[in-house]
Amino acid sequence: MPLDDIAVWGGRELPAKAPSFGGLMVVDVDRWPSRPQLAAWTVRMDRPALVAQVGTDGQPEALLMDRQGRVAGHHRGSVASGRLTVHQILGRRVGVLLGAEVWMPEVGRALGLAGVELVVGFRLPLTGSAYAPLWALAQQNQWMGVETGVPPRLVVPCESTPDESGVLAAVGEGSWWRLTPPWNERRRLVERDALLAQLNPAVYLRQPWWED
Amino acid sequence: MGGHDAWQLPVGRVLLTGLAAWQRRRLKLPSPTDVKPMAWSRRQLVVAGVQWRMEPVRALDAWVDRLMAVLDEAHHLGAALVVFPEDMATPLLGLLTERVGTPSAAQLSDAEVGERLRAWADAVAPVYRDIFGYLARLYGLVIVAGSQLATVRGRFHNQALVFGPDGRLVHRQPKLHPLPLERRWGVDPGTEWHRVPGVTLPLGVAVCHDASFFETFRLAAAQGVELMAIPIADPDPDWREAKARRGAWARTQESGLPTVVGAGTGSLYGLTLTGKAGVYVPRELTADGSGVRAESEHPVGEGLSAGVLDLEQLAAFRAEARSGMPTRAVGRWMEAGYRALAEAVMGSAP
């Protein structure tokens, strides 16, 4: 079954019970339990999970656990680690953005060029604006983003929402929140009007700003 | 703009060239006397974006009167920089089309529209440059005269023109990212991006869709730009705030570089344009958290949006509050990603 909707946990500790929906769980806790406990929890939930915490160095980090309880990915920030990782989760390409790296648009672009459909953002800077930085990255890369927090929300290309706001609210079910990305609308948009195909890589390669 | 056979394109070009030159000769323009460049400081820089109703120009003198009314207001406010909309020169095709009829562009194929634009745009270019150079000198300010379609060394560009306060044309910046519609008209993307030379303002120009991509602002920041001018003309009759916030406003929030937007509105050859002129700064530097220093009230109509910028405050903000240039590792991803994209799109990377 392909990844359809996403269950975002609203608490600060691992939930005891699995939600009745959600092909992927997104959980942001104060502190991870031990790896064996986390593995056992994921097996009990019977679905993959992205689980974030603030590490001992004060920076956010996230683990992707597969449904067998194995660590499928460990994110300490793409910029900090120098590693860009894209996951295949139930047939969807998924990336992760952590904290202030949402202000580094290169990361969002690199994920876009790597073909991600969905990016989960943990501990993003609070701006109080509907047009927060993850929203802006979703627009210029045409991927969809999950802003964790309470309540979480989906930010997607404007054309993928009926009111063209590019924002989709979560539906609360107890302490879980359900997010349903408009996968098909987004796919049709990219097929019709692919923004990344309108980039001008020849200029960027000729005038690389990333070199000293 | 339509209804012509192919042979009429060169004839129209000759006619348009003659009409433009004739109307230019008839213009009675006051001679600039003792004009000093508008004073500005890094702490107090007044900038203005023009919201301009696009309509085919029938009479050059009336068009210049409208331009001078806007610039009078900007001058009164103390603006050192005024930004006009994208495609500012295209209405000058009206010098011809208003005399021979103006069927909608929708009645022509994109290729036919492109043929006419390529055949006729260069005919009005000298008049357009002449008038904006004159106005920059008359008012003593930097004018980003919106953009014009022009053939440059065999490539058809949508290029922004910048005039210094002495009236000199100091910069031409082709649009790097033409819209798919423009591509179908045959507009070629620019091949380089440069900071505006020859003026004291640390200024860059990005044409409309260029502001949809963070790369343009990285190119600017790497060249020491501290202020971006964005001429826009959005052919979308259904203006929505969210869609508008995807461009200059979002790039300002991301990069910390303030933007001055000149916006085209109205209807031109069957295309309905909407947009707001504005001055945008990082949200944190506005009392209401909007990031809007000044903005047109409505996405239709005409007017001036002016605001004051403190370049020192903005520089301090960027140093403190935003991610700087990418690390070497991130740069390697970008290089690899762009190279793969270039090979996929163009068949080869430079």
Interface residues (C-beta under 8 A of the other chain):
Chain A: S78 V79 G82 R83 L84 A100 E101 W103 M104 P105 E106 V107 R109 A110 L113 A114 T127 G128 S129 A130 Y131 P133 A136 Q139 Q140 C158 E164 S165 G166 V167 D193 L195 L196 A197 Q198 L199 N200 P201 A202 V203 Y204 L205 R206 Q207 P208 W209 W210 E211
Chain B: L176 H177 P178 L179 P180 P189 G190 T191 E192 W193 H209 S212 F213 F214 E215 R218 L219 A221 A222 R240 A242 K243 R245 R246 W249 A250 Q253 E254 R283 G289 G291 R322 S323 M325 P326 T327 R328 A329 V330 G331 W333 M334 E335 G337 Y338 R339 A340 L341 A342 V345 M346 A349 P350
